[in-house]
Amino acid sequence: MTDTDDHAARLAALPSAAMSKPLLSVAIQDYLKSIYKLQTGDGRLSISSLAHDQKVSAASASAMVKKLAVLGLVEHERYRGFHLTTAGEQVALEVIRHHRLIELYLAETLGLHVDDVHDEADRLEHVISEELEGRIDQALGFPTHDPHGDPIPNAALEWPGERDRG
């Protein structure tokens, strides 16, 4: 089975609560990406840490976490924090993958300076199709790292070397 086949199978197997990425707003995708990056240790986050990262009020972050919980993308326990569900993690990884592939494509193929690719990738990561993602991945030779040296999840949303670890 190819990485593209793995990718298609993974998307088909996601719980319906995960929804397809295009049905999720840019704000939801950005919050999920932020939560993924902020999670450490037991994976639980506080509303205040998320609010700080997103540069919004605690009330706004709290409202979004409640919305994400209703969508089945986070599990939230009042006064105990919240963490991504498997479905939420899959969406976050997909957005991270899109972002990093786009950064690399812009730098290597279009010649944009590495310092200029982040903002463009932030805008484009939400709108590329799975077909375009696959074509970019293939055109770049299935890269494992973006131009900043950060790892790129593969089409199965695994980090480089993750399959090798078993």
Buried (B, 14 or more C-beta within 10 A) or exposed (E): EEBBEBBBEBBEEBEEEBBEBEEBEEBBBBBBBBBBEBBEEEBBBBBEBBBEBBEBEEEBBBEBBEBBBEBBBBBBEEEEBBBBBEBBBBBBBBBBBBBBBBBBBBBBEEEBEBEEBBEBBBEBBBEBEBEBBBBBBEEBEEBEEBBEEEBBBBBBBBBEEEEEEE
